[in-house]
Amino acid sequence: MMSVIVLLHRWLGIAFCLLFAMWFATGIVMHFVPFPSLTEAERFAGLVPLDGNATRISVADAVAASGIADATRVRLIQRSDGAVYIVSGPSRSRAVHASDGRDASVTSGDVVLTIAQVHARQRGLDAARAAIVARSDYDQWSVPNGFDRHRPLFRGALGDAAGTEFYVSSLTGEVVLDTTRSERGWNLVGSVLHWIYPTVLRSNWSLWDRVVWTLSLLALIAAVLGTVLGIARVRFRNGQISTPYRGWHALHHLIGLAATIFILSWIFSGWLSMDHGRLFSRGQLTPTEAGVFDAAPSWSDAASLDRQAISPSAREIEWFAFGGRVYRRDRIALGRQTLIGAGDAPRDGPAGFLGMYEVQALAGRLAAGCGTPFALLDDDDYPARSTMPGAPVYRMHCDGGLWFDIDGADGRVLQRLDASRRAYRWAYSALHTFDVPALMARPFLRDVLIVGLCTLGLVFSITGIVIGWRRLRNRTIPKRKKP
């Protein structure tokens, strides 16, 4: 049996030692430079104040004009070519002009360029040399599935010192992503390598999922076999641990023993990042739950909300349904909104969010035995954050160990946590990114641990590379015969 373990570990190690080294090195990069995205703060900063006089059709008319029968949310924003409603359903979005309901998707490069320039200037970026450089479904930075409802995307380059590039949705005319030269460069040696994320592979999600899951599983098997072999080869001399190996083999053995717990847990949790419902639940709403949370409302109920004047400070208005009622929220600033429920007085300031009683009213329709919701604390073991600073997140506990986290700003379900999903939070997220409350409260200590342990893993992998290279070289270079 031990000979089989030796043989499997030897050849799996040779096959995966470079992959191990790459994962540890790129993990350090990813900790400091995440994959490019447009943050909510950046998106909101790029919006301009709404022109209330340009809105001539109602929300119900906009939904009808969009053709999205299952629309669940409608937003009003000001684009360079006028005010537009963006109507969204579970699977797609579409923009219509707020003046007359005409299709507001964008096909003209000139319109896209103006949209990108206005967005950039609102954020204080230099857009004097901006230009549209491409229109495509996928590139290296737009492969995530979240952009599917916006494809094809226009890519524009600002020509500024930071090398900023913007991606504009052809369907809604919104800026949905930005990148800088620094982000792109670091991610080419970070996320792209770590996730095995080349565009040609990642654009086919199913194929990418199977390939990376299989490679991660084989790497995990190699690590487990190495652990078994390493422990079996331990020797004790005078009460101290020693190794029967010499040179690089000895270094590989001793570092492996010192880093066993971290290497196994990190490779295991990395493999779980590709679980996608194979072993653990995915945290998605069931059809029944979605029917409660995402039910398409009667948009005619928004008529009373349409009559509310638009503040000259408002940059975005969103209508959404929650608990059978239609609400309107006027975004005044990143952390400030006015919330109006049909038939209610406007709520502003600290009270400008859904109340606990409104979440409680939903409980009876959602699942059996749901208790009183409560506001989530920032240091909760299962954290959830609203995209709007200062907005509360409410958690409901229901029968069967089922939890729901609901954003008080806009009624979205942020998390669905059953027992399986809560276990996944520790098996993957806590082990792989060290995002436990004690360390999140001490970011410097967390940085040191992640960099130090990944560096140890990298050194361990390098010893494996040297051993593997020497073994392959000895097998391929024929020995000289003695004269």
PyMOL commands that set and color helices and strands:
alter all, ss='L'
color gray80, all
select helices_A, chain A and resi 2-32+40-45+52-54+59-66+109-122+145-150+181-188+191-194+199-202+205-232+247-258+260-272+287-293+299-306+349-351+356-366+419-433+437-440+443-476
alter helices_A, ss='H'
color red, helices_A
select strands_A, chain A and resi 73-79+82-88+93-97+131-136+153-157+165-169+175-179+235-237+240-242+316-322+325-333+336-341+374-375+393-398+402-407+413-417
alter strands_A, ss='S'
color yellow, strands_A
deselect
rebuild
show_as cartoon
